[in-house]
Amino acid sequence: MKVAAASTIIDTETLLACNDRVGTRPAASVYFVAAGAALGILFMKSEVLSWYRIQEMFRFQGFHMFGMIAGAVAVAMSAMQLIRYLGLRTWNGEPIVIPRKQRTLLEVRYWAGGTIFGLGWGLVGACPGPMFALAGAGVTAIVVAIVSAMAGTWCYAALQSRLPH
């Protein structure tokens, strides 16, 4: 991220600017923590965190996880269409802009990234969001996977300019 002016933050990844000042949303942290806790409970109750369910999916032995993923995709697609159709705005009053994907030759960034993500998910038995829910549920061994995922994210950020996008 680059700071363009005292109160404007430009996100170089999505090329969006946000007029936001530090301290303008004092209760935002409470909302985010509450939403994260609710999502963690939802993950636990829906068995998305179950290693058995994840392995069952990767072995094509059950529909449970595929149904959950399909439901999430349907909700996300509907939400994106509603945002565009209704012209919704952020709580700062700015229009929500959904940028188009950047097309590249051979689309390496998508298939390579998806392959790495899927391998990690299959080996660890959890994807990034549920890893934190597992840690909150007391599965302490997942902390190793969380630290490793964060190290991988840091490495990607350090090497991003040299990778084929």
RAGIDA-V664891 format. One record per pair of residues at least 24 apart in sequence whose C-alpha atoms are under 10 Angstrom apart, sorted by sequence separation. I is the first residue (numbers start at 1). J is the second residue. D is the distance in whole Angstrom. If there is no record, write none. Layout:
BEGIN
I:J:D
I:J:D
END
This chain:
BEGIN
120:145:9
120:149:9
117:149:10
109:163:9
108:163:10
109:164:7
110:165:9
108:164:7
109:165:6
107:164:10
108:165:7
107:165:8
105:164:10
106:165:10
58:118:9
104:164:9
105:165:9
104:165:7
103:165:9
58:121:10
102:165:9
58:122:7
57:122:10
25:91:10
55:121:10
25:92:9
54:121:9
55:122:7
58:125:10
24:92:9
54:122:8
55:123:9
54:124:10
55:125:7
51:122:10
54:125:6
55:126:10
18:90:10
20:92:8
53:125:9
54:126:7
19:92:8
51:124:9
52:125:8
54:127:10
18:92:9
19:93:10
51:125:5
19:94:8
50:125:8
51:126:7
18:94:8
49:125:8
50:126:8
17:94:10
49:126:7
48:126:9
49:127:9
48:127:10
16:96:10
49:129:10
50:130:10
16:97:8
49:130:6
16:98:9
48:130:8
49:131:8
14:97:10
16:99:9
14:98:9
15:99:8
49:133:8
50:134:9
14:99:7
49:134:7
14:100:9
43:129:9
44:130:9
14:101:9
43:130:7
49:137:10
40:129:9
44:133:8
39:129:9
40:130:7
43:133:7
44:134:8
39:130:9
40:131:10
42:133:10
43:134:9
40:132:8
41:133:8
36:129:9
40:133:5
44:137:8
39:133:8
40:134:8
40:135:10
41:136:10
36:132:9
37:133:8
40:136:8
41:137:9
36:133:9
40:137:9
37:136:9
END
